[in-house]
Amino acid sequence: MHNILIIDDEEKLRSLLKRIIALEGYKVIDAACIANARHILETQNIDIVLCDVKLPDGNGVDFTLELKSKYPRIEIILLTAYGNIPDGVRAIKNGAFDYLVKGNDNDKIIPLLSRAAEKVDLQTKVSRLEKQLGAQYNFDAIIGNSPVLHNAIQLARKVAPTEAAVLLTGETGVGKEVFAQAIHYNSLRAQQPFVALNCSAFSKEILESELFGHKAGAFTGANKDKKGLIEEAKGGTLFLDEIGEMPIDLQPKILRLLENGAYIRVGDTKEQKANLRIISATNRHMEQEIEKGHFRSDLYYRIAVFAIDLPSLRERRKDIPLLASHFLAVYCEKTNKKITSISSAAIDALKECEWKGNVRELKNVMERAVIMEDSAILQMSSLPFDIQHKHAIESTASAFHLSMVERCHILKMLQYTNGNKTEAARLMNIGIATLYRKLEEYGIK
């Protein structure tokens, strides 16, 4: 239900409007003057204001400007006995939703209120999504308590409010884009676009067009003008992932963009100006790339004004249980499963992994494990066979006991047959009943 405030010094008109609007399911409050309206607005949640233009203590057109500056979410419809074009234009400029002449509004007022209510609902939804987005990309949402991660977060917090170019380094899958988004959404550009581009995903020609845009006729297939991501990111942040793989021919153009905000579309002669912040990321050792002649040193010093090295998952193994539990909750919600926890054996197995793909790899493993698990506790048997195998060897000093060798062999066979127990039993030349007995003995699903 939406709350409507009617402001009019004519009591009979107020009462009539109140009855008509209340019949449509709205909650209606009325006030005879601006002073009373201010008090109501301060104490109650109002969605739409119906306001007369001429009031005993002020002008509705001027009051609209005051209202919109203090309560931008409220929609205002102005009513007047003597409509004139200048007042109508000024009312709209001041933020009024519409401007109606009394006597002509009987058939218009309810549909107009309905449209204003739709706009209020849309603004409320957008506001809620913006809050959720802010929470999602807040630094507090980055999971982990390890000192190395805490240090990286502290550096990112310090640089976020500035305009400095940031270079995020680290292995594939450590969360460089997550950090880039957190820096953007905690900067002064947070209300503007965040645009990401993977520099390794395109050829030199396509990458240039994607970044700078092109004019119609610039090359075969360029049938119309196309905006580049630099223009799409206007006022916001452009995230250049894997910048270490950017073709050397394009690097001078990025350097010029960073130095004076200037760029030229493909096939154009007119220089454009850009207003954006650039955050870059790479998994390469940039000093080595410079020595090999693959990357310009002058561009490196411009993108690495503030460099942050993100730790691998191997450097923060204590964070693995936290991350695993987080992904467990995420994928349980997606698959509608009720898995409440992870067994200690499964946690130990996860902590022993090398995680060459880092957090991204752990995320994928947990998604698969949730799909595989049928009980309320995620067991080690739901983890990939290679993780189970590694844990079976490392969890005991007697790794060469016959039972341990047998268990590892069964796991290898199951992995080879893609979990087909009948085929695994055939290859090992044992009965299917024997295999099931061994599976139960060794706790293999």
VMD Tcl script that draws the C-alpha trace (Angstrom):
set ca {
  {0.00 0.00 0.00}
  {1.28 3.46 -0.93}
  {0.90 6.50 1.32}
  {-0.51 9.63 -0.34}
  {-0.30 13.13 1.14}
  {-2.81 15.72 -0.13}
  {-1.88 19.37 0.49}
  {-4.71 21.84 -0.23}
  {-6.30 24.68 1.75}
  {-9.80 23.87 0.37}
  {-11.26 21.44 2.89}
  {-14.09 20.20 0.64}
  {-11.69 19.40 -2.21}
  {-9.33 17.63 0.21}
  {-12.15 15.47 1.54}
  {-13.39 14.62 -1.95}
  {-9.93 13.65 -3.19}
  {-9.29 11.68 -0.01}
  {-12.46 9.58 -0.52}
  {-11.78 8.96 -4.23}
  {-8.16 7.96 -3.69}
  {-8.83 5.84 -0.60}
  {-11.35 3.78 -2.63}
  {-8.43 2.74 -4.88}
  {-6.65 1.14 -1.93}
  {-4.24 3.95 -1.04}
  {-3.65 5.24 2.48}
  {-4.41 8.98 2.37}
  {-3.27 11.75 4.73}
  {-4.15 15.41 4.25}
  {-2.74 18.79 5.23}
  {-4.09 22.33 4.80}
  {-0.74 24.08 4.45}
  {2.97 23.55 3.84}
  {3.84 23.83 7.56}
  {1.52 20.91 8.43}
  {2.83 18.96 5.43}
  {6.44 19.36 6.62}
  {5.52 17.88 10.00}
  {3.75 14.91 8.35}
  {6.70 14.29 6.02}
  {9.11 14.27 8.96}
  {7.06 11.77 10.96}
  {5.49 9.48 8.34}
  {6.62 7.54 5.30}
  {5.04 9.27 2.28}
  {5.30 7.97 -1.29}
  {3.31 10.50 -3.36}
  {2.31 14.12 -2.70}
  {-0.69 15.81 -4.33}
  {-0.07 19.51 -3.80}
  {-1.98 22.67 -4.69}
  {0.15 25.40 -6.30}
  {-1.26 28.31 -4.30}
  {-1.21 27.72 -0.55}
  {-1.59 30.09 2.42}
  {2.06 29.80 3.43}
  {3.86 29.19 0.17}
  {3.92 28.13 -3.45}
  {3.62 24.48 -4.47}
  {6.10 24.86 -7.35}
  {8.77 26.18 -4.98}
  {7.86 23.56 -2.36}
  {8.46 20.86 -4.99}
  {12.13 21.85 -5.19}
  {12.44 21.68 -1.40}
  {10.70 18.30 -1.28}
  {12.81 16.69 -4.03}
  {16.06 17.87 -2.45}
  {15.07 16.46 0.95}
  {13.02 13.41 -0.14}
  {14.17 12.47 -3.67}
  {12.18 9.20 -3.63}
  {8.81 11.00 -3.23}
  {6.82 11.76 -6.39}
  {4.91 15.07 -6.53}
  {1.81 15.89 -8.58}
  {0.86 19.59 -8.62}
  {-2.74 20.81 -8.86}
  {-3.71 24.34 -9.84}
  {-6.92 26.25 -10.52}
  {-5.21 28.52 -13.04}
  {-2.73 26.59 -15.17}
  {-0.08 28.43 -17.13}
  {2.82 27.16 -19.23}
  {5.69 28.89 -17.32}
  {4.52 27.41 -14.00}
  {4.13 23.99 -15.59}
  {7.64 24.09 -17.08}
  {9.15 25.27 -13.78}
  {7.27 22.56 -11.87}
  {8.69 19.81 -14.07}
  {12.19 21.31 -13.84}
  {11.86 21.35 -10.05}
  {11.13 17.61 -10.12}
  {7.32 17.34 -10.24}
  {5.95 14.10 -11.68}
  {3.10 16.01 -13.40}
  {1.14 19.28 -13.38}
  {-2.68 19.22 -13.58}
  {-5.38 21.89 -13.85}
  {-8.24 21.41 -11.38}
  {-11.49 20.53 -13.07}
  {-9.70 18.62 -15.83}
  {-8.22 16.06 -13.47}
  {-11.22 13.85 -12.59}
  {-10.39 11.17 -15.19}
  {-6.65 11.64 -14.95}
  {-5.83 11.61 -11.25}
  {-6.14 7.85 -10.54}
  {-4.18 6.66 -13.63}
  {-1.58 9.33 -12.82}
  {-1.30 8.15 -9.22}
  {-0.90 4.59 -10.50}
  {2.01 5.60 -12.76}
  {3.62 7.60 -9.95}
  {3.27 4.57 -7.63}
  {4.98 2.37 -10.26}
  {7.87 4.82 -10.39}
  {8.14 4.81 -6.59}
  {8.22 0.99 -6.61}
  {10.91 0.98 -9.28}
  {13.05 3.49 -7.36}
  {12.64 1.42 -4.19}
  {13.72 -1.72 -6.02}
  {16.75 0.01 -7.56}
  {17.73 1.39 -4.16}
  {17.47 -2.07 -2.61}
  {19.57 -3.60 -5.39}
  {22.19 -0.86 -5.01}
  {22.44 -1.66 -1.30}
  {22.78 -5.37 -2.04}
  {25.40 -4.61 -4.67}
  {27.31 -2.44 -2.23}
  {27.23 -5.21 0.37}
  {28.29 -7.81 -2.19}
  {31.34 -5.82 -3.27}
  {32.28 -4.46 0.13}
  {35.75 -5.33 1.42}
  {34.08 -7.06 4.38}
  {32.56 -9.53 1.90}
  {36.03 -10.83 0.93}
  {36.32 -14.10 2.85}
  {39.39 -14.91 4.91}
  {41.24 -14.07 8.12}
  {44.83 -14.78 7.13}
  {47.40 -11.98 7.65}
  {48.47 -11.96 3.97}
  {44.90 -11.46 2.79}
  {44.25 -8.87 5.50}
  {47.29 -6.90 4.31}
  {46.04 -6.90 0.70}
  {42.58 -5.72 1.83}
  {44.11 -2.90 3.89}
  {46.08 -1.67 0.87}
  {42.96 -1.84 -1.31}
  {40.95 0.14 1.26}
  {43.59 2.89 1.26}
  {43.73 3.27 -2.51}
  {39.98 2.93 -3.19}
  {38.97 6.59 -2.46}
  {41.80 7.94 -4.65}
  {42.09 8.24 -8.43}
  {45.36 6.28 -8.57}
  {45.82 3.56 -11.20}
  {45.94 0.17 -9.49}
  {47.72 -3.01 -10.64}
  {46.54 -6.26 -9.05}
  {49.01 -9.14 -9.37}
  {48.72 -12.80 -8.45}
  {48.03 -16.26 -9.80}
  {44.96 -17.12 -11.85}
  {41.87 -17.54 -9.67}
  {43.00 -15.56 -6.61}
  {40.16 -13.05 -6.96}
  {41.65 -10.10 -8.80}
  {38.31 -9.03 -10.29}
  {36.66 -9.30 -6.85}
  {39.26 -6.86 -5.50}
  {38.83 -4.56 -8.53}
  {35.07 -4.42 -7.97}
  {35.53 -3.75 -4.24}
  {37.92 -0.88 -5.02}
  {35.42 0.58 -7.52}
  {32.36 0.29 -5.26}
  {34.27 1.92 -2.40}
  {35.47 4.83 -4.54}
  {33.94 8.17 -5.46}
  {32.98 6.57 -8.80}
  {30.79 3.90 -7.17}
  {27.56 5.19 -8.78}
  {29.09 4.99 -12.27}
  {29.75 1.89 -14.42}
  {32.29 -0.83 -13.69}
  {33.36 -2.30 -17.04}
  {35.68 -5.33 -17.29}
  {37.66 -6.61 -20.28}
  {39.96 -9.63 -20.51}
  {42.85 -8.54 -22.73}
  {43.82 -12.14 -23.50}
  {40.43 -13.03 -24.98}
  {40.70 -11.12 -28.29}
  {42.98 -10.60 -31.24}
  {44.75 -7.25 -31.52}
  {42.21 -5.85 -34.02}
  {39.12 -6.91 -32.07}
  {40.63 -5.78 -28.76}
  {41.34 -2.33 -30.20}
  {37.75 -2.03 -31.45}
  {36.32 -3.28 -28.14}
  {38.36 -0.75 -26.17}
  {38.25 2.37 -28.33}
  {35.16 1.77 -30.48}
  {35.10 2.33 -34.25}
  {33.56 4.43 -36.98}
  {31.32 2.96 -39.66}
  {33.46 1.72 -42.55}
  {36.62 1.44 -40.44}
  {37.01 -2.18 -41.55}
  {35.05 -4.95 -43.26}
  {31.84 -5.58 -41.31}
  {31.88 -2.20 -39.52}
  {28.45 -1.16 -40.77}
  {27.78 1.44 -38.09}
  {29.51 3.44 -35.37}
  {30.26 1.40 -32.25}
  {30.97 2.66 -28.74}
  {34.08 1.27 -27.11}
  {34.31 0.11 -23.51}
  {36.24 3.28 -22.67}
  {33.13 5.26 -23.56}
  {30.84 2.73 -21.84}
  {32.84 3.20 -18.63}
  {32.42 7.01 -18.72}
  {32.74 8.39 -15.20}
  {33.42 4.94 -13.78}
  {36.13 2.28 -13.78}
  {37.64 0.24 -16.62}
  {39.13 -3.06 -15.41}
  {41.77 -4.45 -17.79}
  {42.27 -8.07 -16.78}
  {45.39 -9.92 -17.98}
  {46.92 -6.67 -19.21}
  {50.27 -8.45 -19.43}
  {48.94 -10.15 -22.58}
  {47.95 -6.92 -24.34}
  {49.58 -6.70 -27.81}
  {52.62 -4.41 -27.81}
  {51.10 -2.32 -30.68}
  {48.15 -1.31 -28.50}
  {50.15 -0.37 -25.45}
  {51.10 3.20 -26.58}
  {47.38 3.98 -26.99}
  {46.64 2.86 -23.42}
  {49.62 4.89 -22.22}
  {48.20 8.01 -23.91}
  {44.79 7.30 -22.35}
  {46.38 7.10 -18.90}
  {48.54 10.18 -19.36}
  {45.99 12.68 -20.69}
  {42.66 10.85 -21.04}
  {42.79 11.01 -24.86}
  {41.99 8.29 -27.38}
  {40.86 7.89 -31.00}
  {38.24 5.45 -32.28}
  {39.31 2.98 -34.95}
  {38.85 4.62 -38.36}
  {38.34 8.10 -36.89}
  {40.58 11.17 -36.91}
  {38.91 13.11 -34.12}
  {40.40 12.74 -30.65}
  {38.01 11.83 -27.82}
  {38.38 12.56 -24.12}
  {37.72 9.98 -21.43}
  {36.84 10.39 -17.77}
  {37.53 7.08 -16.05}
  {39.79 5.21 -13.68}
  {41.82 2.22 -14.83}
  {42.46 -0.83 -12.67}
  {44.63 -3.53 -14.24}
  {45.44 -7.12 -13.32}
  {47.93 -9.74 -14.43}
  {49.20 -13.18 -13.46}
  {52.52 -12.59 -15.21}
  {55.85 -11.38 -13.80}
  {55.86 -7.96 -15.42}
  {59.58 -7.29 -14.93}
  {60.33 -10.42 -16.98}
  {57.82 -9.36 -19.64}
  {59.57 -5.98 -19.90}
  {62.99 -7.66 -20.23}
  {61.65 -9.88 -23.03}
  {60.28 -6.83 -24.85}
  {56.66 -7.95 -24.46}
  {55.57 -5.00 -22.32}
  {56.52 -1.32 -22.28}
  {58.24 -0.16 -19.13}
  {56.66 3.32 -19.34}
  {53.17 1.79 -19.45}
  {54.02 -0.53 -16.57}
  {54.99 2.42 -14.34}
  {51.71 4.17 -15.23}
  {49.44 1.19 -14.49}
  {51.39 0.20 -11.36}
  {51.16 3.51 -9.49}
  {49.72 1.40 -6.66}
  {50.45 -2.33 -6.92}
  {48.75 -4.95 -4.73}
  {49.93 -8.58 -4.78}
  {47.11 -10.99 -3.96}
  {48.08 -14.18 -2.10}
  {47.50 -17.65 -3.52}
  {45.25 -20.05 -1.67}
  {48.33 -22.08 -0.70}
  {49.59 -19.05 1.22}
  {46.40 -18.86 3.27}
  {45.34 -22.45 3.88}
  {43.63 -21.43 7.14}
  {41.02 -19.63 5.01}
  {40.04 -22.82 3.14}
  {37.40 -23.96 5.71}
  {35.77 -20.50 5.61}
  {35.71 -20.42 1.82}
  {34.47 -24.01 1.57}
  {31.62 -23.29 4.00}
  {30.70 -20.17 2.04}
  {30.55 -22.04 -1.28}
  {28.64 -24.85 0.43}
  {25.92 -22.37 1.43}
  {25.88 -20.77 -2.04}
  {25.44 -24.04 -3.92}
  {23.03 -25.56 -1.40}
  {20.76 -22.58 -2.06}
  {21.11 -22.98 -5.82}
  {20.44 -26.72 -5.76}
  {17.87 -26.60 -2.94}
  {19.89 -29.05 -0.84}
  {20.08 -29.10 2.95}
  {23.75 -29.88 3.62}
  {24.55 -28.28 6.97}
  {28.30 -28.85 7.34}
  {31.49 -30.41 5.97}
  {33.10 -33.43 7.62}
  {36.50 -32.96 9.25}
  {38.01 -35.53 6.86}
  {36.76 -33.54 3.85}
  {38.12 -30.29 5.32}
  {41.51 -31.94 5.92}
  {41.54 -33.18 2.34}
  {40.73 -29.70 1.00}
  {43.48 -28.13 3.10}
  {46.07 -30.55 1.70}
  {45.41 -29.65 -1.97}
  {47.81 -27.54 -4.01}
  {44.98 -25.43 -5.49}
  {46.83 -24.30 -8.61}
  {43.54 -22.71 -9.70}
  {43.18 -21.05 -6.29}
  {39.76 -19.84 -5.07}
  {38.18 -20.42 -8.48}
  {39.23 -24.09 -8.39}
  {37.94 -24.53 -4.82}
  {34.63 -22.98 -5.88}
  {34.27 -25.49 -8.73}
  {35.17 -28.42 -6.46}
  {32.54 -27.37 -3.91}
  {29.86 -27.02 -6.60}
  {30.55 -30.58 -7.77}
  {30.67 -31.90 -4.18}
  {27.28 -30.39 -3.33}
  {25.76 -32.03 -6.41}
  {27.27 -35.40 -5.42}
  {26.37 -35.33 -1.71}
  {23.07 -36.86 -0.58}
  {23.40 -36.59 3.21}
  {23.24 -33.64 5.63}
  {27.05 -33.58 6.01}
  {29.35 -33.21 3.03}
  {31.64 -36.25 3.12}
  {35.09 -36.73 1.65}
  {33.61 -39.32 -0.71}
  {31.78 -36.49 -2.54}
  {35.07 -34.76 -3.36}
  {36.84 -35.51 -6.69}
  {38.75 -38.82 -6.75}
  {42.16 -37.14 -7.11}
  {41.61 -35.18 -3.87}
  {40.49 -38.34 -2.05}
  {43.52 -40.21 -3.42}
  {45.99 -37.53 -2.33}
  {44.46 -37.38 1.13}
  {44.55 -41.17 1.49}
  {48.30 -41.15 0.85}
  {49.18 -38.10 2.98}
  {46.90 -38.82 5.94}
  {48.98 -41.73 7.19}
  {52.65 -42.56 7.64}
  {51.92 -46.14 6.61}
  {51.04 -45.21 3.06}
  {52.48 -48.45 1.71}
  {50.28 -50.78 3.76}
  {48.47 -53.22 1.52}
  {45.06 -51.82 2.52}
  {46.13 -48.28 1.60}
  {47.49 -49.39 -1.77}
  {44.26 -51.30 -2.42}
  {42.14 -48.27 -1.53}
  {44.15 -46.01 -3.84}
  {43.89 -48.57 -6.67}
  {40.09 -48.74 -6.29}
  {39.86 -44.94 -6.38}
  {41.97 -44.85 -9.55}
  {39.75 -47.46 -11.20}
  {36.59 -45.57 -10.27}
  {38.07 -42.39 -11.64}
  {39.07 -44.21 -14.86}
  {35.55 -45.63 -15.30}
  {33.88 -42.34 -14.38}
  {32.30 -43.91 -11.29}
  {30.99 -47.02 -13.08}
  {31.37 -49.69 -10.35}
  {30.45 -52.66 -12.58}
  {33.14 -51.74 -15.12}
  {35.68 -51.07 -12.34}
  {35.03 -54.53 -10.84}
  {35.47 -56.13 -14.28}
  {38.80 -54.36 -14.89}
  {40.09 -55.40 -11.44}
  {38.87 -58.99 -12.05}
  {36.82 -59.10 -8.84}
  {33.12 -59.64 -8.19}
  {30.81 -56.66 -7.89}
  {29.83 -57.80 -4.36}
  {33.53 -57.83 -3.38}
  {33.93 -54.31 -4.72}
  {30.94 -53.04 -2.76}
  {32.35 -54.66 0.40}
  {35.69 -52.91 -0.22}
  {33.95 -49.59 -0.85}
  {32.15 -49.86 2.47}
  {35.35 -50.91 4.26}
  {37.33 -47.96 2.92}
  {34.48 -45.42 3.21}
  {34.27 -44.82 -0.53}
  {30.93 -43.88 -2.07}
}
mol new
graphics top color blue
foreach p $ca { graphics top sphere $p radius 0.5 }
foreach p [lrange $ca 0 end-1] q [lrange $ca 1 end] { graphics top cylinder $p $q radius 0.2 }
display resetview
